[in-house]
């Protein structure tokens, strides 16, 4: 870490230990002698579950505990997993059926846990599982994203979970009635599996004082702690949760799943450490999925091609139960960026949520914002083609203008700043859109159809706007900063040390970042919603201010000056008339010698004044082979407005990862079930993830418009790549297929699906 200062591309310090195999993941740090948990899961999507015969399993060698729903209730655990509940349009509450930790009376998706076995070894637990044969009387699987014949829950007749709306329906219908042009489109947003590099896992152990310790690879320690306390009826002070190195979260690890609660309960009952680590096969059928929704949307345009109305009707699949954030993703979070970057006269969003016999759906990178931007940007490209206008020009006509900021959106969000036209112009040059015609002709000569797709996205950072930081000067001359966010691989250790060093002059190599321990950090918001660096840096700034203010009175005596004469210039304290220019480390050393322990630890919690709104233009180019349907992503350029960057290299890395996930969904990822609810994409042989040779080298530049919603002028970047990538790639494929007569083109654009789209057109001709 030789290079510091604002917006410097400092290399990640944590990578050294990761590359040496010295990372400390949850499965690396399990206490010696921990027992193994194993789960018997449903192999049917829907059915009535008879009483279980567990006697033989309980007598098996090495088995310490066998729990089903009945045994769990006998142990006093009767609550299900909590979830956020929304209101329907009529003011009533959305359906909130209980989600049991272990299936009781009925199974509702393939992979639902039925029995937990705890044994001395994993093989012994598996052997015991072989003696358990759940008797399930099969019921019809309800797979539709809509009203079904057989109810999954009494609380949701027809499997209808909610009916939610936002906007002005009457004004929107009036805009359509008076429109010079109307463009309507149906858009499918396919279900995906998160497939984090490290599957979910945890261990729990009794610790001193009768307390319980849960170590979990999550996106923070406070949601698991609150959930454990609520579900297990425990005093929160009796629970410690730690979160070690985590190999990817992407939203899926931000909400509780049944297994971590059950492992904790087993440790309580046995007074022994208990461990569990998901296999990849388990992950495919039990991890919360993402997306899975369908829209019918329309624009109303006036004679100048200005959007006067925007209407969206959405049906979203929640899976078998409400997962933690499921009800708010396609409603409140989707609506945050409903109108994208466009100045729209009126809008109406209506969302219906449905239960089905599939694994529950929850947050996946972007959580509602990629879905909203994918829809509006697909519709924008469709409108440009139907109205015979350049897609860039149509966007420019409808952009929110710079002089309109701060801009109150139709969903009551206030976007502080933006210059979308400037960013788009930068992207047009950077992606060499003027040269596309020549590249298309060259592709045509090789028998390929080339398409260009644009997405202009905007997102809002989400999550708790408050965060805390604590800075401690240690006796050995090092400094520890305690943070309330949680790295899942984004480079927090580097960027937080870099930022504290930049603000204080403390050498970054002596700064240690501590995260993920509820005993050491009383409160925090974890990672998610592109919030981490913005909220944490804001808290660090506030803590530095507290630190400087506390040290000035102490230094006034040392320097022989008045307190108000002392200034701190990011490296040293100075005052007219004094030759002393101590650094913060030197002040800490003096304070320790004088017994001033109060000057060695400083903390502050701070709340962001407002949200920031990252935005930018993604430009993708694809080649489609009409003979095979194969789509190749051949060029990809991004120009982002992230405001001021602390570490441009880490920001670019986040964009690369996000684009890969968005392009993966657009080109190859898709969860498929058969009519009985069996998962057909249950391994990486059948569920495709993007590999290095599926993606081109990305072009990345920034056009910053500093945010006014925080002192750093930052805008979050963690999810922006995915928010923009889905529509950019899909629009590029749509552009290539439009010439061949294809009008309805939905993700994922696999060779078989694209070939069939082309063949359908040929057959109609």
Buried (B, 14 or more C-beta within 10 A) or exposed (E): BEEBEEEBEBBBBBEEEBEEEEBEBBBEEBBEEBBBBBBBBBBBBBBEBEEBEBEEBBEBEBBBBBBBBEBBBEBEBBBBBBBBEBBBEEEEEBBBBBBBBBBBEBBBBBBBBBBBBBBBEBEBBBBBBEBBEBEBEEBBBBBEBBEBEEBBBEBBEBBBBBBBBBBBBEBBBBBBEEBEBBBBBEBBBBBBBBBBEBBBBBBBBBBEEEBBBBBBBBBBBBBBBBBBBBBBEBEEEBBBBBBBBBBBBBBBBBBBBBBBBBBBBBBBBBEBBBBBBBEEEBBBBBBBBBBBBBBEBBBBBBEEBBBBBBBBBBBBBBBBBBBBBBBBBBBBBBBBBBBBBBBBBBBBBBBBBBBBBBBBBBBBBBBBBBBBBBBBBBBBBBBBBBBEBEBBEBBBBBBBEBEEBEBEBBBEBBBBBBBBBBBBBBBBEBBBBEEBEEBBEEBEEEEBBBBBBBBBBBBBBBBBBBBBBBBBBBEEEBBBBBBBBBBBBBBBBBBBBBBBBBBBBBBBEBBBBBBBBBBBBEEBBBBBBBBBBBBBBBBBBBBBBBBBEBBBEBBBEBBEBEBEBBEBEEEBBBBEEBEBEBBBBEBBBBBBEEEBEEBBBBBBBBEBEBBBBBBBBBBBBBBBBBEEBBBBBBBBBBBBBBBBBBBBBBBBBBBBBBBBBBBBBBBBBBBEBEEBBBBEBBEEEEBBBBEEEBBBEBBBBBBBBBBBBBBBBBBBBBBBBBBBBBBBBBBBBBBBBBBBEBEEBBBBBBBEBBBEBBEEBEEEE
